[in-house]
Amino acid sequence: MARKKIREYDSKRLLKEHFKRLSGRDLPLKSAQVTESTDFNELVEKEPWLSTSKLVVKPDMLFGKRGKSGLVALNLNLAQVASFVKERLGKEVEMSGCKGPITTFIVEPFIPHNKEFYLNIVSERLGDSISFSECGGIEIEENWDKVKTIFVPTGVPLTSEFVAPLVATLPFETRGEIEEFLKVVFALFQDVDFTFLEMNPFTLVNGKPYPLDMRGELDDTAAFKNFKKWGNIEFPMPFGRVMSPSESFVHGLDEKTSASLKFTVLNPAGRIWTMVAGGGASVIYADTVGDLGYASELGNYAEYSGAPKEEEVLQYARVVIDCATTKADGQKRALVIGGGIANFTDVSATFSGIIRALKEKEEQLKAARIHIYVRRGGPNYQKGLAKMRALGESIGIPIQVYGPEETMTGICKQAIQCITAAA
C-alpha cells in the first residue's frame, strides 16, 4: 500500500459522489477549485452558487493549520475571493519549515455554525482506527484528551455496537444522525480505498453532518480497480517540493507505462547514485547508504519495477546517468545498478536498456570518474550479468558485477569504499 495525499477538493468530491451511492442520500457539499488558469466568469457559469453565496477561500496545498496561519478568509463575496486569490497566488509561504508557492485554492459556501466535531479514520496493518471528538476545530490538539478511538479489524463490519463508545455522550437528538454518518463514511473509506481521512471539523447543518475541512490520502496501488470511482484524480507533490525537469520527464514516462518508474533527486552533487529494480529493494539500498553514514552523498532515489520495456528502461537510464554525471567535480563517483531477486522481470531484457544508455554516455561516465556496481538475481540474470561484464571490458569503465551471492547491503558498502578511497 502506498499512501498518496490528495487535495481537499478531491477528498470532498469523492465524499459527495460516493456518499450518495452508498447511502442513497445527498451530501450537500459544494466546492470549486481555483488555480492560475482559472477564469472566474467561466467558473461561475459552471458553479452558479459562487455568485449567490457568502464564501470561504483557502489554499488547497496539502498543509494544515491554514486558519492559524491567516490563510483562510470567511464570509466573502466572489469579488473579494478573487482579490484574496490574486494577492496570494504564486506567492511563497513557509509552513512547518517548508517553503513553496501557493498555486491552488478551494472555494466553498460559508457555513455559519456553533458546534464543531472531529473525525479521523486511518488504515492500519490489521484494520482501521476511527477517532471522534465533540471538540473539533483549530484547537483539537489542545483538546486531544477528549478524542475517543476504536479499532475495527479487517473484514469486520462497523456495527452500532462498535460505534457506541464514540457517540455515547452526544445528545440523543443528534446521536443517531452522527452514528449513521460515521457508518457511511467508514464504508466509503473502505470502498474507495482511502488510507487516511480526516474531517476537522465537521458540523451540523439543519441537523445533518456537513464537513467543513477535510484531508484525504488514497492507496495509489488500488488505482487499477478505482479509476472510474476516482475520476480525474491528482496526486500533488508535497508542499514545497517542485519537480526538476529530469524528475518531470521520468514522471511522464511513469504515467504512460504499466510498469513503475520513479526518480527523485536528493543531492545533485552527491557521489552515490542508484538505479534499483523493485520498490522494496530501492528503499533498502537508500536506507543502507544512510545507515552507513553517507546519506549526504546519496544523489537520488530511483526505482523501476513491473517489467518495463527495453525502450522505457533506456530513457529512464539516460536520465539517471545524466544527473549522476552533471555535477562531477573530479572525485570518484559510484553508480549502483541493483535490485533484489526478481520474480518475473526479465533481468537480461531490462539490462539491455541500461547497457544501451551506458554505451551512449560512455564519455560522460569516464569524465565523471563513475565506478559501477551491479547486483541482481531473477529470470535470465546470468545472461544479464554476462552482458554487464562484457560492457565493462568493451568501454573501459570499472564495473563490478554480482549475482544474488552478494548482499544488497554489501554492494552499498563497496560503493562507499569507492568514493572514500584515495584517488
Summary of the structure (lengths in Angstrom):
residues: 423
radius of gyration: 25.8
end to end distance: 43.6
largest distance: 80.6
contacts: 1316
relative contact order: 0.09
helix: 42%
strand: 26%
